[in-house]
Amino acid sequence: MSEHVIELTEWGDGAAVPLTAAECVVLNRLGDRLRVRWTGDREAWVEPRDGVVGIVSLSPETTIVVRPKWPIHSLLELTAYAYEVPPLVPGEAASLDRTGPQDWLALLLTIQVEELLAQGIRQGYREVEDELPYVRGRIAFSAFRPARERTCLIPCRFSDFVLDTVENQIIRGTLELLSTAPLIKEVRRRLLDTLRAFAQVSLQWPSAPMFDRVSLDRLNLHYRPALEICRLVIESVGIELTPGSIAGSAFFFSTHEVFERALFRAFHEAAPRDTRRGSQYGERIRVLEGGPPWSVYFQPDIILGPREVPWLVVDAKYKRPTLEHREAERFLSGDLYQAFTYAAALRAPVVLVYPQVDEAVKAVLALGEHQVTVRTADIGHCGVTGLRGLAHELVAARQTASQSTG
């Protein structure tokens, strides 16, 4: 039977998909990756979710592909920038135009690991148990058996300086996992060449808890970008990934996460001393009665300036900035409610940054003394340059305004 490929586009229309019973089971587990509306026992209307692109094989006969809104080279440039991967060589992404996230992530991780190898693989001390013809470390008396004594080998326990560290296990496991995916020839060859450098590292299938065992310090800080891409791969692989099991039937890629990380880096470059990410505010909205006192908090994506008195708040919104409403366009009310809450609570101007889907948007809204700006960045045509330009423009404008009022 020939394969049935259903192609969808990010932010595009859905499609009716006829399914077998087994395919229905797989599709049921993809609620966080695809919008699924069942129209019958064996048929569903499938739409892409905002901020997710990828591919899933429901069976050997049926595959659903969600392609990005942007050209592949723009998306890869943005992802490399977000995760601090060395820039792609011009034309390097040309062969990936009709491929899926498994190829994109394999290429990006391979490039980053090549950079890591150039700096040197980290070795570390690890407890080893081995049988040796001499004593090293401590003799493991509990491991003695008559059969071993006749071989003249002594069971020993000792610390050794080896490549088999948790960081290297994560990288090798992720490379091995990607090597099982259907990759194009050029990407596979490059990945396997890189994988050979980890031959002395034990094979451990990557899982989320492994990252908790990694402690980054000055000796292994250069591993951070590679480990972050490994985490992205783990989150992208399969319908679910649990310790001890690998599900490789799907590869979904969070374009929302990429957009937010790239925007943060652009602002960090524009104002390195003032840019912060992930600050939580649990004290600004007080519960006067009827509940726990610190039960409400909010967390802007990016703040610039001191945490208590920021001079600019930025929130990344990977969606269309407006919706059609009765033959007219309207801003997304929910996003504006959130933005004005930030503005009122932090007493700072707020900027909502969206990708430019159709027309460029540059609007300023006010509610009393509070101000919210809505901007778009053309990541499709300008890529990283568009984000950098927007960040420098907003930072420079705010600094100029502060100087004039001061």
C-alpha positions in Angstrom: 0.0 0.0 0.0 1.4 3.5 -0.9 2.0 5.9 1.9 -0.6 8.6 2.5 1.0 11.9 3.5 -1.2 14.7 4.8 0.7 18.0 4.6 -0.3 20.9 6.8 1.2 24.3 7.2 1.8 26.2 10.4 -1.2 28.6 11.0 -2.8 27.1 8.0 -6.0 25.1 7.4 -6.7 21.6 8.6 -7.5 18.4 6.7 -9.9 15.5 7.1 -8.0 12.3 7.8 -9.5 8.8 7.4 -8.0 6.4 10.0 -7.7 2.8 11.0 -8.3 1.7 14.5 -4.6 1.6 15.3 -4.0 5.1 13.8 -6.8 6.5 16.0 -5.0 5.3 19.1 -1.8 7.1 18.0 -3.6 10.3 17.1 -5.4 10.3 20.4 -2.0 10.7 22.2 -1.1 13.8 20.2 -3.5 16.3 21.7 -0.7 18.6 22.8 0.9 18.6 19.3 -2.2 18.7 17.0 -5.8 19.9 17.2 -8.0 16.9 16.6 -11.7 17.0 16.2 -13.3 13.7 15.7 -15.9 13.7 12.9 -16.6 9.9 13.0 -15.3 6.7 14.5 -12.6 6.4 11.9 -12.2 10.0 10.7 -10.8 13.2 12.3 -10.3 16.8 11.3 -6.7 17.6 12.1 -5.2 21.2 12.4 -1.7 22.3 13.4 -1.3 23.9 16.8 0.3 27.3 17.2 4.0 27.1 17.7 4.4 23.4 16.8 5.8 21.9 13.5 6.8 18.4 12.9 6.0 15.0 11.6 4.2 11.9 12.9 3.8 8.5 11.4 0.5 7.2 12.5 1.3 3.9 10.7 3.5 2.8 7.8 0.7 3.9 5.5 -0.3 7.3 7.0 2.0 10.3 7.9 1.0 13.8 9.0 3.5 16.6 8.3 3.2 20.1 9.7 5.5 22.4 7.8 6.7 25.8 9.2 5.3 29.1 8.0 8.9 30.4 7.4 11.5 29.2 4.9 13.7 26.4 6.4 16.9 28.5 6.2 15.2 31.3 8.3 14.0 28.8 10.9 17.3 27.1 11.2 19.1 30.4 11.4 16.7 31.5 14.2 17.2 28.2 16.0 20.9 28.3 15.8 20.9 31.9 17.2 18.5 30.9 20.0 20.6 28.0 21.1 24.0 29.6 20.5 24.9 27.2 17.7 27.7 28.4 15.4 26.1 30.1 12.3 25.3 27.7 9.5 27.5 27.8 6.4 25.7 29.6 3.5 23.8 27.0 1.6 24.1 24.4 4.4 20.3 24.5 4.9 19.4 24.2 1.2 19.2 20.4 1.3 16.7 20.5 4.2 13.9 22.3 2.4 11.6 19.3 2.2 12.8 17.5 5.4 11.5 17.4 8.9 12.6 18.4 12.4 14.7 15.2 12.8 17.1 16.5 10.1 17.1 20.1 11.5 17.8 19.0 15.0 20.4 16.4 13.9 22.3 19.1 11.9 22.2 21.7 14.7 23.3 19.3 17.3 26.1 17.9 15.1 27.4 21.5 14.4 27.3 22.3 18.2 29.1 19.0 19.1 31.7 19.7 16.5 32.3 23.0 18.2 32.4 21.2 21.6 35.0 18.7 20.3 37.2 21.6 19.1 37.3 22.9 22.7 37.8 19.5 24.1 35.6 16.7 25.6 35.4 16.9 29.4 36.7 14.0 31.4 35.7 13.4 35.0 36.3 11.0 37.9 34.0 8.0 38.1 33.9 4.9 40.4 35.0 1.9 38.4 34.8 -1.8 39.2 37.2 -4.0 37.2 39.3 -7.2 37.3 43.0 -6.4 37.0 46.2 -8.4 37.2 47.4 -6.0 39.8 45.9 -4.1 42.7 44.5 -0.6 42.0 42.5 1.3 44.5 40.7 -1.0 46.9 40.4 -4.8 46.6 36.7 -5.8 46.3 36.9 -8.8 48.6 33.1 -9.4 48.3 33.6 -10.0 44.6 36.1 -12.8 44.9 35.1 -16.2 43.5 37.2 -19.3 43.0 36.9 -19.1 39.3 38.3 -15.6 39.2 41.2 -16.6 41.5 42.4 -19.1 39.0 42.6 -16.4 36.3 45.0 -14.4 38.4 42.7 -11.3 38.1 41.9 -9.2 41.2 38.5 -7.5 41.5 39.2 -3.8 42.3 37.3 -0.6 43.0 38.9 2.7 42.1 38.2 6.2 40.7 39.3 6.7 37.1 39.5 9.9 35.0 37.3 8.9 32.1 35.2 10.3 29.3 32.1 8.5 30.7 30.5 11.5 32.4 26.8 12.3 32.5 27.3 15.2 30.1 28.9 12.9 27.5 26.3 10.2 28.1 23.5 12.6 27.3 25.2 13.8 24.1 26.1 10.3 22.9 22.6 9.0 23.8 21.0 11.9 21.9 23.2 11.4 18.9 22.4 7.7 18.9 18.7 8.4 19.2 18.8 10.8 16.2 20.8 8.2 14.2 17.8 5.9 14.4 15.6 8.5 12.7 15.2 8.7 8.9 17.8 11.3 8.1 19.0 12.5 4.7 22.4 11.2 3.6 24.5 14.3 4.2 23.2 14.9 7.7 23.5 11.2 8.7 27.1 11.0 7.5 28.1 14.1 9.5 26.3 12.9 12.6 27.9 9.4 12.5 31.4 11.0 12.1 30.7 13.1 15.2 29.4 10.1 17.1 32.7 8.2 16.8 34.3 10.7 19.2 32.1 9.2 22.0 33.0 5.6 21.5 34.4 5.3 25.0 31.2 6.7 26.6 28.7 4.2 27.8 25.4 4.2 25.9 22.5 5.6 28.0 19.2 6.4 26.5 18.6 10.1 27.2 15.8 11.0 29.6 14.8 14.2 31.4 16.1 13.2 34.8 19.6 12.8 33.5 19.8 16.6 33.1 19.2 17.0 36.8 22.4 15.1 37.4 24.5 17.6 35.5 26.2 20.4 37.5 27.6 23.1 35.2 30.7 24.9 36.5 33.7 26.7 34.9 35.1 23.3 33.7 32.1 22.2 31.7 30.2 25.4 31.1 31.0 25.1 27.4 28.6 22.1 27.3 25.6 24.2 28.0 24.5 24.9 24.4 24.9 21.3 23.4 23.0 20.0 26.4 20.2 22.5 25.7 19.8 21.2 22.2 19.8 17.6 23.6 17.0 18.6 25.8 15.2 20.1 22.8 15.6 16.8 20.9 14.3 14.8 23.9 11.2 17.0 24.1 10.7 16.8 20.4 11.0 13.0 20.0 8.1 10.7 20.1 4.7 10.9 21.5 6.2 10.5 24.9 9.7 9.7 26.2 10.1 8.0 29.5 13.2 6.4 31.1 13.9 3.1 29.5 11.6 3.6 26.5 12.0 5.3 23.2 9.1 6.3 21.0 10.4 7.4 17.6 7.2 7.6 15.6 7.0 11.4 15.9 9.2 14.5 15.8 7.6 17.8 16.8 9.5 21.0 17.2 8.5 24.0 19.3 8.8 27.1 17.2 7.3 29.1 20.0 10.3 28.2 22.3 12.7 29.0 19.6 11.1 32.4 19.0 11.1 33.3 22.7 14.7 32.2 23.3 15.9 34.1 20.2 14.1 37.2 21.3 15.7 37.0 24.7 19.1 36.7 23.2 18.5 39.7 20.9 17.5 41.9 23.9 20.4 40.5 26.0 22.8 41.7 23.2 21.1 45.1 23.1 21.2 45.6 26.9 23.4 42.8 28.4 23.5 44.2 32.0 19.8 44.9 32.2 18.1 41.9 30.5 16.6 39.1 32.7 14.4 36.2 31.9 11.9 34.2 33.9 11.4 36.6 36.9 8.3 35.6 38.9 6.2 38.1 40.8 4.1 36.6 43.5 3.9 39.7 45.7 2.3 42.2 43.3 -1.2 40.7 43.4 -2.3 40.2 47.0 -5.1 37.9 48.2 -6.9 39.9 50.8 -9.1 37.1 52.1 -10.4 33.6 51.2 -7.2 32.0 50.0 -3.4 31.5 50.4 -1.7 34.8 50.6 0.8 34.1 47.8 -1.4 32.1 45.5 -1.3 34.4 42.4 1.9 35.2 40.5 2.8 36.3 37.0 6.0 35.8 35.0 6.9 38.0 32.0 9.2 36.5 29.4 11.8 39.3 29.5 12.3 42.3 31.8 14.9 45.0 31.4 16.2 46.8 34.4 16.1 45.9 38.1 13.6 43.3 39.1 11.7 45.5 41.4 11.6 48.5 39.1 12.1 47.4 35.5 12.2 50.0 32.8 10.8 47.7 30.0 8.8 44.5 30.0 8.8 42.3 26.8 6.5 39.3 26.1 7.0 37.0 23.1 3.8 35.9 21.4 4.3 33.3 18.7 0.9 33.8 17.0 -0.9 36.1 14.7 -1.1 39.6 16.3 -4.7 40.2 15.1 -7.8 38.2 14.3 -10.5 39.0 11.7 -13.7 40.0 13.4 -16.8 41.0 11.3 -14.8 42.0 8.3 -12.3 44.0 10.4 -9.1 43.1 12.3 -8.9 43.2 16.0 -6.0 42.8 18.4 -6.0 39.8 20.6 -7.8 40.9 23.8 -6.4 38.3 26.0 -2.8 39.3 25.2 -3.6 42.9 25.9 -5.3 42.1 29.2 -2.1 40.3 30.2 0.1 43.1 29.0 -1.8 45.8 30.9 -1.6 43.7 34.0 2.2 43.6 33.7 2.2 47.4 33.1 0.0 48.2 36.1 1.8 45.8 38.5 5.3 46.7 37.5 4.7 50.3 36.5 6.6 49.9 33.3 5.9 50.0 29.6 5.2 46.7 28.0 6.0 45.5 24.5 4.3 42.5 22.9 6.4 41.0 20.1 4.8 38.8 17.4 6.2 37.3 14.3 5.2 39.2 11.2 2.7 36.9 9.4 1.1 39.3 6.9 1.5 43.1 7.4 3.9 44.7 9.8 2.3 46.0 13.0 3.6 48.9 15.0 0.9 50.1 17.4 0.9 51.9 20.8 -2.1 51.5 23.2 -2.8 53.2 26.5 -5.0 52.5 29.4 -4.9 55.5 31.8 -1.2 56.0 32.5 -0.2 52.5 31.4 1.2 51.9 27.9 1.5 48.8 25.7 3.3 48.6 22.4 2.5 45.9 19.8 5.3 45.1 17.4 6.0 42.4 14.8 9.4 41.0 13.7 9.9 39.8 10.1 11.7 36.5 10.9 10.7 35.0 7.6 12.7 37.4 5.4 15.0 39.2 7.9 15.5 36.3 10.3 17.9 37.1 13.2 18.6 40.5 11.8 15.0 41.5 12.2 15.0 40.5 15.9 18.2 42.2 16.6 17.1 45.4 14.9 13.8 45.4 16.8 15.6 44.8 20.2 18.1 47.6 19.6 15.4 50.0 18.4 13.2 49.4 21.5 16.1 49.6 23.9 17.5 52.8 22.4 14.1 54.4 22.3 13.5 53.6 26.0 16.9 54.8 27.0 16.4 58.1 25.1 13.0 58.6 26.8 14.5 58.0 30.2 17.3 60.5 29.6 14.8 63.1 28.4 12.6 62.7 31.4 15.5 62.5 33.8 
